[in-house]
Amino acid sequence: MRKATIATTVITAILLTFLSACTASTKTSTAPISTMQMIASSAAISTATPINPYSNRSEDELATLIVVIAGRIEDIFESTILAMRTAITDDGVTDEKSSEMLIALQTIQSEQSNFEQAIQVYYDRFKALSPETSSLLIELKDRFETMSMMVDDLISDIDSDSEITMDTIDNLDEIWTEMDLASSIRTWQEQVLTQIDLRETFYMNVQPQSGQVAYNRVEAFIQAHDYVQAFQNAFDDGIFTPEELSKISQIAANAEASLFNTGDPQLFGYARAIDRLTRIIVRGDWAYAGNEIELLRLSLPARPQP
C-alpha cells in the first residue's frame, strides 16, 4: 500500500511537469525601427544580450525564433536603406550619419550570425525527422548569403571612407526585395507547424499490436520498462529518427493498453505519462525529454522478472 501511494504521488508530479513542458512557449515581440538614430542608440543593448541557446528550443519554438530573427533583420535593413538614401540625397553622408550607418550594418551582421546559427541547429536536430523543411531552410540560408556579403562590403566601404553611391544602395535594395526573406521564412514556418501536426496525428494513433496487450500487473510493468529502455536508447544522441519514433510509438501503445487493462487506477497514471512523453518527442520538444524519462524510470517499481 505504501509503494502504491508513493507511485501515485510521483506520477502526479510527473504529469504536472509534462503539462508544463507541453504548454510552455517562447513569446518574443519586435517593434519596427523607424530611424537610424533608434538603431544606433539600441545597438549596444542588442549586441550585449546573447540569445538563449537554440538547442533548448522545441521544433515549433525554434521555427518561431527563426521567424523573429528574420523580422528583426528586415526591420533594421529597411530602416538602414531608407536612412542611406536620405543621407545621400540631402546634404551627403556626414561623419555622424556614417557612424550611425556603420552601427546599423554591424547590428545586421550580428543578427545574421544569430539567424545562421539557429538555422544550423534546426537542420542538425530535425533533418532526419523533417527532411523537407530542413532542406528548404538551408536553401533560404544560401539565398541570404548574397545579401550578407553585400552588407560586409558596405561596412568595408564605410570603414575605408569610400563613397557610398545611390547605385550601391539601389543594388542592395533590389537583391533584398527579390530575396523576400521574412515572407519566405513565414511560409516555411507554416509548413513546419503543419508537419508537426501531421506527425503527431500519425504517431499518436498507432494501435496496440494483437497479442501484445497484457492483462496483469507484472507484464504491464515489464512493458513500461521496455518503453523506458527504448526511449533512452533512441535518445542517446539527443535526437529521434522516424524509425525510432515508430518503434517508441508502438511500444508506447502496447504498454499503455496493458497498464489500462489491469483495471488498477493506480497504474493509469503511468499510461498517461507514457502517452504525454511520447507526444512531447513526436512534436519535437526534446529539451526536457531526458529528465522526464528519468523521472518516469525512477517512479516505476523495479522491473519484474518474467
PEHU-V957660 format. One record per pair of residues at least 4 apart in sequence whose ideal C-beta (glycine too) atoms are under 8 Angstrom apart, sorted by the first residue. I is the first residue (numbers start at 1). J is the second residue. Records with the same first field share a line. If there is no record, write none. Layout:
I: J + J
//
This chain:
1: 5
2: 6
3: 7 + 301
4: 8 + 266
5: 9
6: 10
7: 11 + 266 + 269 + 270 + 299 + 300 + 301
8: 12 + 266 + 269
9: 13
10: 14 + 295 + 298 + 299
11: 15 + 269 + 270 + 273 + 299
12: 16 + 269
13: 17 + 295
14: 18 + 269 + 273 + 292 + 295 + 296 + 299
15: 19 + 269 + 272 + 273 + 276
16: 20
17: 21 + 288 + 292 + 295
18: 22 + 273 + 276 + 277 + 280 + 292
19: 23 + 276
20: 24
21: 280 + 285 + 287 + 288 + 292
22: 276 + 279 + 280 + 285
25: 60 + 61 + 64
26: 57 + 61 + 64 + 65
28: 64 + 65 + 68
30: 68 + 71 + 72 + 75
32: 75 + 79
33: 38 + 39 + 42 + 75 + 76 + 79
34: 38 + 79
35: 39 + 79 + 83
36: 40 + 79 + 80 + 83 + 97 + 100 + 101 + 104
37: 41 + 100
38: 42 + 79
39: 43 + 76 + 79 + 80 + 100 + 103 + 104 + 107
40: 99 + 100 + 103 + 104
42: 46
43: 47 + 103 + 104 + 106 + 107
44: 48
45: 49
46: 107 + 110
47: 106 + 107 + 110
51: 65 + 114 + 118
52: 56
54: 62 + 65 + 117 + 118 + 121 + 122
55: 121 + 125 + 287
56: 287
57: 61 + 62 + 65 + 121 + 287
58: 62 + 283 + 284 + 285 + 286 + 287
59: 63 + 122 + 125 + 126 + 130 + 192 + 196 + 283 + 284 + 285
60: 64 + 192 + 193 + 196 + 283 + 284
61: 65 + 285
62: 66 + 118 + 121 + 122 + 125
63: 67 + 122 + 188 + 189 + 192 + 193
64: 68 + 189
65: 69 + 118
66: 70 + 115 + 118 + 119 + 122 + 137 + 185 + 189
67: 71 + 182 + 185 + 186 + 189
68: 72
69: 73 + 111 + 114 + 115 + 118
70: 74 + 115 + 181 + 182 + 185
71: 75 + 182
72: 76 + 111
73: 77 + 108 + 111 + 112 + 115 + 181 + 182
74: 78 + 181 + 182
75: 79
76: 80 + 104 + 107 + 108 + 111
77: 81 + 108 + 176
78: 82 + 176
79: 83 + 104
80: 84 + 101 + 104 + 105 + 108
81: 85 + 169 + 172 + 173 + 176
82: 86
83: 87 + 97 + 100 + 101 + 104
84: 88 + 93 + 101 + 164 + 169
85: 89 + 166 + 169
86: 90
87: 91 + 92 + 93 + 94 + 97 + 101
88: 92 + 93 + 164 + 165 + 166 + 169
89: 166
93: 97 + 98 + 101 + 164
94: 98
95: 99
96: 100
97: 101
98: 102 + 158
99: 103
100: 104
101: 105 + 158 + 164
102: 106 + 155 + 158 + 159
103: 107
104: 108
105: 109 + 151 + 154 + 155 + 158
106: 110 + 155
107: 111
108: 112 + 151
109: 113 + 148 + 151 + 152 + 155
110: 114
111: 115
112: 116 + 144 + 148 + 151
113: 117
114: 118
115: 119 + 141 + 144
116: 120 + 141 + 144
117: 121
118: 122
119: 123 + 137 + 138 + 140 + 141
120: 124
121: 125
122: 126 + 134 + 137
123: 127 + 134 + 137 + 138
125: 238 + 239 + 284 + 286
126: 130 + 133 + 134 + 239 + 284
127: 131 + 134 + 135
128: 239 + 240 + 241 + 242
129: 199 + 239 + 240 + 241 + 242 + 245 + 284
130: 134 + 192 + 195 + 284
131: 135
132: 136 + 191 + 195
133: 137 + 188 + 191 + 192 + 195
134: 138
135: 139
136: 140 + 188 + 191
137: 141 + 188
138: 142
139: 143
140: 144 + 181 + 184 + 185 + 188
141: 145
143: 179 + 181
144: 148 + 179 + 181
145: 149
146: 150 + 175 + 179
147: 151 + 172 + 175 + 176 + 179 + 181
148: 152
149: 153
150: 154 + 171 + 172 + 175
151: 155 + 172
152: 156
153: 157
154: 158 + 164 + 168 + 172
155: 159
156: 160 + 162
157: 162 + 163 + 164 + 168
158: 162 + 164
164: 168 + 169
165: 169
166: 170
167: 171
168: 172
169: 173
170: 174
171: 175
172: 176
173: 177
174: 178
175: 179
176: 181
179: 184
180: 184
181: 185
182: 186
183: 187
184: 188
185: 189
186: 190
187: 191
188: 192
189: 193
190: 194
191: 195
192: 196
193: 197
194: 198
195: 199
196: 200 + 283 + 284
197: 201
198: 202
199: 203 + 245 + 282 + 283
200: 204 + 279 + 282 + 283
201: 205
203: 245 + 246 + 249 + 278 + 282
204: 249 + 275 + 278 + 279 + 282
206: 246 + 249 + 250 + 252 + 253
207: 253
208: 212 + 213 + 253 + 254 + 256 + 257 + 258
209: 213 + 250 + 253 + 254
212: 223 + 254
213: 254 + 257 + 258 + 261
214: 218 + 219 + 220 + 222 + 223 + 258 + 261 + 262
215: 219 + 258 + 261 + 262
216: 220 + 262
217: 221 + 262 + 264 + 267
218: 222 + 304 + 306
219: 223 + 258 + 306
220: 224 + 255 + 258 + 259 + 261 + 262 + 267
221: 225 + 300 + 301 + 303 + 304
222: 226 + 303 + 304 + 306
223: 227 + 251 + 254 + 255 + 258 + 259
224: 228 + 255 + 258 + 259 + 270 + 274 + 300
225: 229 + 297 + 300 + 303
226: 230 + 251 + 255
227: 231 + 248 + 251 + 252 + 255 + 274
228: 232 + 293 + 296 + 297 + 300
229: 233
230: 234 + 247 + 248 + 251
231: 235 + 248 + 277 + 281 + 289 + 293
232: 236 + 293 + 297
234: 240 + 241 + 244 + 247 + 248
235: 239 + 240 + 281 + 286 + 289 + 290 + 293
238: 286
239: 286
240: 244 + 245 + 248 + 281 + 286
241: 245
242: 246
243: 247
244: 248
245: 249 + 281 + 282
246: 250
247: 251
248: 252 + 278 + 281
249: 253 + 278 + 282
250: 254
251: 255
252: 256 + 274 + 275 + 278
253: 257
254: 258
255: 259 + 271 + 274
256: 260 + 271 + 274 + 275
257: 261
258: 262
259: 267 + 268 + 270 + 271 + 274
260: 267 + 268 + 271
262: 267
264: 268
267: 271
268: 272
269: 273
270: 274 + 296 + 299 + 300
271: 275
272: 276
273: 277 + 296 + 299
274: 278 + 296
275: 279
276: 280
277: 281 + 289 + 292 + 293 + 296
278: 282
279: 283
280: 285 + 286 + 288 + 289 + 292
281: 285 + 286 + 289
285: 289
288: 292
289: 293
290: 294
291: 295
292: 296
293: 297
294: 298
295: 299
296: 300
//
